[in-house]
Amino acid sequence: MKTAVRSYRLAITGILFGACAGYLYYHFVGCASGTCMITSKPINSTAYGAIMGWLISGIFKKEETNSEQNKIENNEQHKENNN
């Protein structure tokens, strides 16, 4: 569980930040008439913000090189052999 959280930490942070930003946009700006598709309901603007936060967080993800992938695979094999 910890490794899953660590590997997706940036995406989770982006989703949470985007969801908060989406709700704050609804709360402070919103749509007075109720005809706006995204900002007429808090669930819509929060979900939209979460999706946008997830997409934007992907910009900052560091690509793994072959040497880093080899190190990870070697560490996993070493752990399996020790058990």
C-alpha positions in Angstrom: 0.0 0.0 0.0 2.8 2.4 0.9 4.6 1.8 -2.4 1.4 2.5 -4.4 0.9 5.8 -2.5 4.5 6.7 -3.1 4.4 5.9 -6.8 1.2 7.9 -7.4 1.9 10.7 -4.9 2.2 13.4 -7.5 -1.1 12.4 -9.2 -2.9 12.2 -5.9 -1.7 15.6 -4.9 -2.8 17.0 -8.3 -6.2 15.5 -8.0 -6.7 16.8 -4.4 -5.4 20.3 -5.3 -7.6 20.4 -8.5 -10.7 19.3 -6.6 -10.2 22.0 -4.0 -9.6 24.6 -6.7 -12.7 23.4 -8.6 -14.9 23.7 -5.5 -13.4 27.1 -4.6 -14.2 28.3 -8.2 -17.8 27.1 -7.8 -18.1 28.8 -4.4 -16.6 32.2 -5.2 -17.3 32.6 -9.0 -19.9 30.0 -9.8 -22.8 30.6 -12.1 -25.7 32.8 -11.0 -28.2 31.7 -13.6 -27.6 27.9 -13.3 -27.1 27.4 -17.0 -23.4 26.8 -16.9 -22.6 23.1 -17.3 -19.5 23.0 -15.2 -20.0 25.6 -12.6 -23.7 25.3 -11.9 -23.3 22.4 -9.4 -20.4 21.9 -6.9 -19.9 18.2 -7.9 -19.4 19.2 -11.6 -16.8 21.9 -10.8 -15.1 19.7 -8.2 -14.8 16.7 -10.6 -13.7 19.0 -13.5 -11.0 20.5 -11.2 -9.9 17.0 -10.1 -9.5 15.8 -13.7 -7.6 19.0 -14.6 -5.3 18.6 -11.6 -4.6 15.0 -12.5 -3.8 16.0 -16.1 -1.6 18.9 -15.1 0.3 16.8 -12.5 1.4 14.6 -15.4 3.5 17.4 -16.8 5.8 17.2 -13.7 6.3 13.5 -13.7 9.9 12.5 -14.2 10.5 9.8 -16.9 12.4 6.8 -15.7 15.5 6.0 -17.7 16.6 2.5 -18.5 19.3 2.5 -15.8 16.7 3.5 -13.2 14.4 0.7 -14.4 17.2 -1.8 -14.2 18.0 -0.7 -10.6 14.4 -1.1 -9.6 14.2 -4.6 -11.2 17.5 -5.7 -9.6 16.3 -4.5 -6.2 13.0 -6.4 -6.6 14.8 -9.6 -7.7 17.2 -9.2 -4.8 14.3 -8.9 -2.3 12.6 -12.0 -3.8 15.8 -14.1 -3.6 16.3 -13.1 0.1 12.8 -14.3 1.0 
